[in-house]
């Protein structure tokens, strides 16, 4: 019930970006909340276009949870790869936002 309420009216609960409000410049996390809402609503392409780093971050989160319960071979290498991939997506998206 609560999740349905959040998904139906997400704009009422989103936090403003202080960097954008105070400095007029988007931060590295701008778009993450809206992307997460799109992801919960099943709009996967819209989620990616809003914040491309959502999928590597989501994969990292799922992997960390699975690794907590199950012993996974090469877990550290996989975590490092997912972290680097997430950072790359976030930085590239940020640079593209600044140049456009």
N, C-alpha and C positions, 0 to 999 in steps of 0.2 A: 504494500500500500504506500509506504513512504517513498520507495524507489519510483513508483509510478507518478507520484506527486512531483518528485524532483525532475523526472524526465519531461513531464508535461509543461512545467513552468521553470526551466533552468535559469533564465535570465534574472529571475528574482533572487537567486542565491549565488551568483558569480561575484568573485572579488575583483575589484578594479586593479589595474596595473599601476602601481605607484610611480614607476619609472616613466611610463607614458604620460601620466597625469602631471607629474612635477617637471620632467625634463622634455617631454614631447618626443621621446625616443622609445621605440619598442624594446623590450628586454628579450632575453633568450627564451623565456617561457611564454611570451605572448601568443595566445591562440590555444594553449594546452587545455584550458577548461572547456572551451567551446568544442574542441576536438574530442575530448572525453565524452561530452554529452552526445555528440554525433555518433561516437562509437557505441554508446549504450542504446541509442535509438536505431542502430543497425545501418546507419548511413556511412559505410566504410570509406567510400571514395571522398566524401565531404570531410571526413575526419582526417584523411591523409592530406588533402589539399589545405586544410586549416592549419595543421601542424604535423609535418612529415615524420617527426621524431616519435610520434605516438606509438607506432608499431614496434620499433626496436626497444623502446622503453617498456612496452607491454610484454614483449618477449622476455626481456630481462627480469621483470617482476615475476612472471610465471616460472621462469627458470630458477630464480632464487627460492621461491616457495617450494617447488618440486625438489630442489637440492636440499632443502631443510628436512624433508621427510624421507627422501631416498638418496642413497649414495650413488652419485653419477661420476663415471670415469671422465677424467680431464675437465672437471668442473671449473677449476680456476682458469684454464685457458678459454673455456666457453664464456665464462663471466667477463673476462677481459675483452674478448672479441665483441660481446654484446655491448659493453660499456663504450668501447671505441666506436663501434657502429652508431650507437645512440648519440654520442658527442658529435660525430661527423655529420649526421643528419641535422642535428640542432644547429650547428655552426653554419653549415651550408645554407640552411633555410634562413638563418638570420642575415647572412651576407646577401642573399637574394632579395630579402625584404628591404634591406638598406639601399640596394642599388636600383630597385624599381620604384 
